[in-house]
């Protein structure tokens, strides 16, 4: 049984965020997850 995030119709993509401390890496990832529907607003 696959996970709820597993979608075989779309290609798998690994993304890496590299940057200095306090330059918004976590904020960017959080926003991407929120905008893509993979996380709910109250979690953030």
C-alpha distance matrix in Angstrom:
0.0 3.8 6.7 9.4 11.6 9.9 12.1 12.6 15.9 17.6 18.6 17.7 20.8 22.1 25.0 27.6 30.2 33.4 36.5 39.1 38.8 39.0 38.5 35.5 32.4 30.4 31.8 30.9 27.2 27.1 28.7 26.3 23.3 25.2 26.4 23.0 21.5 19.2 21.4 23.8 27.6 28.1 26.0 28.4
3.8 0.0 3.8 6.6 8.1 6.1 8.7 9.7 13.1 14.2 15.2 14.1 17.1 18.5 21.4 24.0 26.6 29.9 33.0 35.7 35.6 35.7 35.0 32.0 28.9 27.1 28.4 27.3 23.7 23.8 25.2 22.7 19.8 22.0 22.9 19.5 18.3 15.9 18.5 21.1 24.9 25.8 23.5 25.6
6.7 3.8 0.0 3.8 5.4 5.3 8.7 10.9 13.9 14.3 15.4 13.8 16.1 17.1 19.5 22.0 24.3 27.6 30.4 33.0 32.6 32.6 32.0 28.9 26.0 23.8 25.1 24.2 20.6 20.4 22.0 19.7 16.6 18.7 20.0 16.8 15.4 12.6 14.9 17.6 21.3 22.1 19.8 21.9
9.4 6.6 3.8 0.0 3.8 5.6 7.9 11.1 13.2 13.6 15.4 14.3 16.3 17.7 19.6 22.3 24.1 27.6 30.2 32.8 32.4 31.9 31.1 27.8 25.2 23.0 23.7 22.8 19.4 18.7 19.9 17.8 14.5 16.0 17.2 14.0 12.2 10.0 12.4 14.8 18.5 19.6 17.7 19.9
11.6 8.1 5.4 3.8 0.0 3.8 6.2 9.7 11.6 11.0 12.4 10.9 12.6 14.0 15.8 18.6 20.6 24.1 26.8 29.6 29.4 29.1 28.1 24.8 22.1 20.2 21.0 19.7 16.3 16.2 17.3 14.7 11.9 14.0 14.9 11.5 10.6 8.1 11.1 14.1 17.7 19.2 17.1 18.6
9.9 6.1 5.3 5.6 3.8 0.0 3.8 6.4 9.1 9.1 10.2 9.1 11.8 13.6 16.2 19.3 21.8 25.3 28.3 31.3 31.4 31.4 30.2 27.2 24.2 22.7 23.8 22.1 18.7 19.2 20.2 17.2 14.8 17.2 17.7 14.1 13.7 11.5 14.8 17.9 21.4 23.0 20.8 22.2
12.1 8.7 8.7 7.9 6.2 3.8 0.0 3.8 5.5 6.0 8.3 8.6 11.6 14.3 16.8 20.3 22.8 26.4 29.4 32.6 33.1 32.9 31.3 28.3 25.4 24.3 25.0 22.9 19.8 20.4 20.7 17.5 15.6 17.8 17.4 13.6 13.8 12.6 16.2 19.1 22.4 24.5 22.7 23.9
12.6 9.7 10.9 11.1 9.7 6.4 3.8 0.0 3.8 5.5 7.1 8.3 11.9 14.9 17.9 21.4 24.3 27.7 31.0 34.3 35.1 35.2 33.5 30.7 27.7 26.9 27.8 25.4 22.4 23.5 23.7 20.3 18.8 21.2 20.6 16.8 17.3 16.2 19.8 22.8 26.1 28.2 26.3 27.4
15.9 13.1 13.9 13.2 11.6 9.1 5.5 3.8 0.0 3.8 6.8 9.5 12.5 16.0 18.6 22.3 24.9 28.4 31.6 35.0 36.0 35.9 33.8 31.0 28.2 27.7 28.1 25.5 22.9 23.9 23.6 20.1 19.1 21.1 19.8 16.1 17.1 16.7 20.5 23.2 26.3 28.8 27.3 28.1
17.6 14.2 14.3 13.6 11.0 9.1 6.0 5.5 3.8 0.0 3.8 6.6 9.0 12.7 15.0 18.7 21.3 24.8 27.9 31.4 32.5 32.5 30.3 27.6 24.8 24.5 25.0 22.1 19.7 21.1 20.7 17.1 16.5 18.9 17.5 13.9 15.5 15.0 18.8 21.8 24.5 27.3 25.6 25.9
18.6 15.2 15.4 15.4 12.4 10.2 8.3 7.1 6.8 3.8 0.0 3.8 6.4 10.0 12.7 16.4 19.4 22.6 25.9 29.5 30.9 31.2 29.0 26.7 23.6 23.7 24.6 21.7 19.2 21.2 21.1 17.4 17.1 20.0 18.8 15.4 17.4 16.5 20.1 23.4 26.0 28.6 26.6 26.6
17.7 14.1 13.8 14.3 10.9 9.1 8.6 8.3 9.5 6.6 3.8 0.0 3.8 6.9 10.0 13.5 16.7 19.9 23.3 26.8 28.0 28.6 26.6 24.4 21.1 21.0 22.4 19.7 16.9 19.0 19.6 15.9 15.4 18.7 18.2 14.9 16.7 15.0 18.4 22.0 24.6 26.9 24.5 24.5
20.8 17.1 16.1 16.3 12.6 11.8 11.6 11.9 12.5 9.0 6.4 3.8 0.0 3.8 6.4 10.0 13.1 16.3 19.7 23.3 24.7 25.3 23.2 21.1 17.8 18.2 19.6 16.7 14.1 16.8 17.3 13.7 13.9 17.3 16.7 13.9 16.4 14.8 17.8 21.4 23.5 26.0 23.5 23.0
22.1 18.5 17.1 17.7 14.0 13.6 14.3 14.9 16.0 12.7 10.0 6.9 3.8 0.0 3.8 6.8 10.2 13.2 16.7 20.2 21.5 22.5 20.6 18.8 15.3 15.9 17.8 15.2 12.6 15.6 16.7 13.5 13.7 17.4 17.4 15.1 17.5 15.4 17.8 21.5 23.4 25.5 22.7 22.0
25.0 21.4 19.5 19.6 15.8 16.2 16.8 17.9 18.6 15.0 12.7 10.0 6.4 3.8 0.0 3.8 6.7 9.9 13.3 16.8 18.3 19.1 17.0 15.3 11.9 13.0 14.8 12.0 9.9 13.3 14.2 11.3 12.4 16.0 15.9 14.3 17.0 15.2 17.1 20.6 21.9 24.2 21.5 20.2
27.6 24.0 22.0 22.3 18.6 19.3 20.3 21.4 22.3 18.7 16.4 13.5 10.0 6.8 3.8 0.0 3.8 6.4 10.0 13.4 15.1 16.3 14.5 13.4 9.8 11.5 13.8 11.5 9.9 13.5 14.9 12.8 14.0 17.5 17.8 16.9 19.4 17.4 18.7 22.0 22.9 24.9 22.0 20.3
30.2 26.6 24.3 24.1 20.6 21.8 22.8 24.3 24.9 21.3 19.4 16.7 13.1 10.2 6.7 3.8 0.0 3.8 6.7 10.2 11.8 12.7 10.7 9.8 6.4 8.8 11.0 8.9 8.3 12.0 13.2 11.9 13.7 16.6 17.1 17.0 19.6 17.9 18.5 21.4 21.7 23.6 20.9 18.7
33.4 29.9 27.6 27.6 24.1 25.3 26.4 27.7 28.4 24.8 22.6 19.9 16.3 13.2 9.9 6.4 3.8 0.0 3.8 7.2 9.6 11.4 9.6 10.1 7.4 10.4 12.8 11.3 11.4 14.8 16.1 15.3 17.2 19.9 20.5 20.7 23.2 21.5 21.8 24.5 24.5 26.2 23.5 21.1
36.5 33.0 30.4 30.2 26.8 28.3 29.4 31.0 31.6 27.9 25.9 23.3 19.7 16.7 13.3 10.0 6.7 3.8 0.0 3.7 6.6 8.4 6.5 8.3 6.9 10.3 12.2 11.4 12.5 15.4 16.5 16.5 18.6 20.8 21.5 22.3 24.7 23.3 23.1 25.4 24.8 26.4 23.9 21.1
39.1 35.7 33.0 32.8 29.6 31.3 32.6 34.3 35.0 31.4 29.5 26.8 23.3 20.2 16.8 13.4 10.2 7.2 3.7 0.0 3.8 6.4 5.9 8.8 8.6 11.5 13.2 13.4 14.8 17.1 18.4 19.1 21.0 22.9 23.8 25.0 27.1 25.7 25.0 27.0 26.1 27.3 24.8 21.9
38.8 35.6 32.6 32.4 29.4 31.4 33.1 35.1 36.0 32.5 30.9 28.0 24.7 21.5 18.3 15.1 11.8 9.6 6.6 3.8 0.0 3.8 5.7 8.1 8.4 10.2 12.0 13.3 14.5 16.1 17.8 19.1 20.5 22.1 23.6 25.0 26.6 25.0 23.8 25.6 24.4 25.2 22.7 19.8
39.0 35.7 32.6 31.9 29.1 31.4 32.9 35.2 35.9 32.5 31.2 28.6 25.3 22.5 19.1 16.3 12.7 11.4 8.4 6.4 3.8 0.0 3.8 5.7 7.7 9.0 9.7 11.5 13.4 14.4 15.7 17.6 19.1 20.1 21.6 23.5 25.0 23.8 22.3 23.5 21.9 22.7 20.7 17.5
38.5 35.0 32.0 31.1 28.1 30.2 31.3 33.5 33.8 30.3 29.0 26.6 23.2 20.6 17.0 14.5 10.7 9.6 6.5 5.9 5.7 3.8 0.0 3.8 6.1 8.7 8.8 9.5 12.0 13.5 14.1 15.6 17.8 18.9 19.8 21.6 23.6 22.8 21.7 23.2 21.7 23.1 21.2 17.8
35.5 32.0 28.9 27.8 24.8 27.2 28.3 30.7 31.0 27.6 26.7 24.4 21.1 18.8 15.3 13.4 9.8 10.1 8.3 8.8 8.1 5.7 3.8 0.0 3.8 5.6 5.0 6.0 8.6 9.8 10.4 12.2 14.2 15.1 16.2 18.1 19.9 19.1 18.0 19.4 17.9 19.5 17.7 14.3
32.4 28.9 26.0 25.2 22.1 24.2 25.4 27.7 28.2 24.8 23.6 21.1 17.8 15.3 11.9 9.8 6.4 7.4 6.9 8.6 8.4 7.7 6.1 3.8 0.0 3.8 5.5 5.2 6.3 8.6 10.0 10.7 12.5 14.3 15.4 16.6 18.6 17.2 16.6 18.6 17.9 19.6 17.2 14.3
30.4 27.1 23.8 23.0 20.2 22.7 24.3 26.9 27.7 24.5 23.7 21.0 18.2 15.9 13.0 11.5 8.8 10.4 10.3 11.5 10.2 9.0 8.7 5.6 3.8 0.0 3.8 5.4 5.1 6.0 8.5 9.8 10.5 12.1 14.1 15.3 16.5 14.9 13.7 15.6 15.0 16.2 13.6 10.8
31.8 28.4 25.1 23.7 21.0 23.8 25.0 27.8 28.1 25.0 24.6 22.4 19.6 17.8 14.8 13.8 11.0 12.8 12.2 13.2 12.0 9.7 8.8 5.0 5.5 3.8 0.0 3.8 5.5 5.1 6.1 8.6 9.9 10.4 12.1 14.1 15.4 14.6 13.1 14.3 13.0 14.7 12.9 9.5
30.9 27.3 24.2 22.8 19.7 22.1 22.9 25.4 25.5 22.1 21.7 19.7 16.7 15.2 12.0 11.5 8.9 11.3 11.4 13.4 13.3 11.5 9.5 6.0 5.2 5.4 3.8 0.0 3.8 5.4 5.2 6.2 8.7 9.9 10.5 12.2 14.3 13.8 13.3 15.0 14.2 16.6 14.9 11.9
27.2 23.7 20.6 19.4 16.3 18.7 19.8 22.4 22.9 19.7 19.2 16.9 14.1 12.6 9.9 9.9 8.3 11.4 12.5 14.8 14.5 13.4 12.0 8.6 6.3 5.1 5.5 3.8 0.0 3.8 5.4 5.1 6.2 8.6 9.9 10.5 12.4 11.0 10.8 13.3 13.4 15.6 13.2 11.0
27.1 23.8 20.4 18.7 16.2 19.2 20.4 23.5 23.9 21.1 21.2 19.0 16.8 15.6 13.3 13.5 12.0 14.8 15.4 17.1 16.1 14.4 13.5 9.8 8.6 6.0 5.1 5.4 3.8 0.0 3.8 5.5 5.2 6.1 8.6 9.9 10.7 9.6 8.2 10.1 9.8 11.8 9.7 7.2
28.7 25.2 22.0 19.9 17.3 20.2 20.7 23.7 23.6 20.7 21.1 19.6 17.3 16.7 14.2 14.9 13.2 16.1 16.5 18.4 17.8 15.7 14.1 10.4 10.0 8.5 6.1 5.2 5.4 3.8 0.0 3.8 5.4 5.0 6.0 8.4 9.9 10.1 9.2 10.5 9.6 12.6 11.5 8.9
26.3 22.7 19.7 17.8 14.7 17.2 17.5 20.3 20.1 17.1 17.4 15.9 13.7 13.5 11.3 12.8 11.9 15.3 16.5 19.1 19.1 17.6 15.6 12.2 10.7 9.8 8.6 6.2 5.1 5.5 3.8 0.0 3.8 5.5 5.2 6.0 8.5 8.6 9.2 11.4 11.8 14.9 13.4 11.6
23.3 19.8 16.6 14.5 11.9 14.8 15.6 18.8 19.1 16.5 17.1 15.4 13.9 13.7 12.4 14.0 13.7 17.2 18.6 21.0 20.5 19.1 17.8 14.2 12.5 10.5 9.9 8.7 6.2 5.2 5.4 3.8 0.0 3.8 5.6 5.2 6.2 5.1 5.6 8.5 9.8 12.6 10.7 9.8
25.2 22.0 18.7 16.0 14.0 17.2 17.8 21.2 21.1 18.9 20.0 18.7 17.3 17.4 16.0 17.5 16.6 19.9 20.8 22.9 22.1 20.1 18.9 15.1 14.3 12.1 10.4 9.9 8.6 6.1 5.0 5.5 3.8 0.0 3.8 5.5 5.3 6.1 5.1 6.2 6.7 10.0 9.3 8.2
26.4 22.9 20.0 17.2 14.9 17.7 17.4 20.6 19.8 17.5 18.8 18.2 16.7 17.4 15.9 17.8 17.1 20.5 21.5 23.8 23.6 21.6 19.8 16.2 15.4 14.1 12.1 10.5 9.9 8.6 6.0 5.2 5.6 3.8 0.0 3.8 5.5 7.8 8.3 9.3 9.5 13.2 13.0 11.8
23.0 19.5 16.8 14.0 11.5 14.1 13.6 16.8 16.1 13.9 15.4 14.9 13.9 15.1 14.3 16.9 17.0 20.7 22.3 25.0 25.0 23.5 21.6 18.1 16.6 15.3 14.1 12.2 10.5 9.9 8.4 6.0 5.2 5.5 3.8 0.0 3.8 5.7 7.9 9.9 11.5 14.9 14.1 13.6
21.5 18.3 15.4 12.2 10.6 13.7 13.8 17.3 17.1 15.5 17.4 16.7 16.4 17.5 17.0 19.4 19.6 23.2 24.7 27.1 26.6 25.0 23.6 19.9 18.6 16.5 15.4 14.3 12.4 10.7 9.9 8.5 6.2 5.3 5.5 3.8 0.0 3.8 5.6 7.0 9.4 12.4 11.9 12.3
19.2 15.9 12.6 10.0 8.1 11.5 12.6 16.2 16.7 15.0 16.5 15.0 14.8 15.4 15.2 17.4 17.9 21.5 23.3 25.7 25.0 23.8 22.8 19.1 17.2 14.9 14.6 13.8 11.0 9.6 10.1 8.6 5.1 6.1 7.8 5.7 3.8 0.0 3.8 7.0 10.0 12.3 10.7 11.5
21.4 18.5 14.9 12.4 11.1 14.8 16.2 19.8 20.5 18.8 20.1 18.4 17.8 17.8 17.1 18.7 18.5 21.8 23.1 25.0 23.8 22.3 21.7 18.0 16.6 13.7 13.1 13.3 10.8 8.2 9.2 9.2 5.6 5.1 8.3 7.9 5.6 3.8 0.0 3.8 6.8 8.6 6.9 8.0
23.8 21.1 17.6 14.8 14.1 17.9 19.1 22.8 23.2 21.8 23.4 22.0 21.4 21.5 20.6 22.0 21.4 24.5 25.4 27.0 25.6 23.5 23.2 19.4 18.6 15.6 14.3 15.0 13.3 10.1 10.5 11.4 8.5 6.2 9.3 9.9 7.0 7.0 3.8 0.0 3.8 5.6 5.5 7.2
27.6 24.9 21.3 18.5 17.7 21.4 22.4 26.1 26.3 24.5 26.0 24.6 23.5 23.4 21.9 22.9 21.7 24.5 24.8 26.1 24.4 21.9 21.7 17.9 17.9 15.0 13.0 14.2 13.4 9.8 9.6 11.8 9.8 6.7 9.5 11.5 9.4 10.0 6.8 3.8 0.0 3.8 5.4 5.5
28.1 25.8 22.1 19.6 19.2 23.0 24.5 28.2 28.8 27.3 28.6 26.9 26.0 25.5 24.2 24.9 23.6 26.2 26.4 27.3 25.2 22.7 23.1 19.5 19.6 16.2 14.7 16.6 15.6 11.8 12.6 14.9 12.6 10.0 13.2 14.9 12.4 12.3 8.6 5.6 3.8 0.0 3.8 5.4
26.0 23.5 19.8 17.7 17.1 20.8 22.7 26.3 27.3 25.6 26.6 24.5 23.5 22.7 21.5 22.0 20.9 23.5 23.9 24.8 22.7 20.7 21.2 17.7 17.2 13.6 12.9 14.9 13.2 9.7 11.5 13.4 10.7 9.3 13.0 14.1 11.9 10.7 6.9 5.5 5.4 3.8 0.0 3.8
28.4 25.6 21.9 19.9 18.6 22.2 23.9 27.4 28.1 25.9 26.6 24.5 23.0 22.0 20.2 20.3 18.7 21.1 21.1 21.9 19.8 17.5 17.8 14.3 14.3 10.8 9.5 11.9 11.0 7.2 8.9 11.6 9.8 8.2 11.8 13.6 12.3 11.5 8.0 7.2 5.5 5.4 3.8 0.0
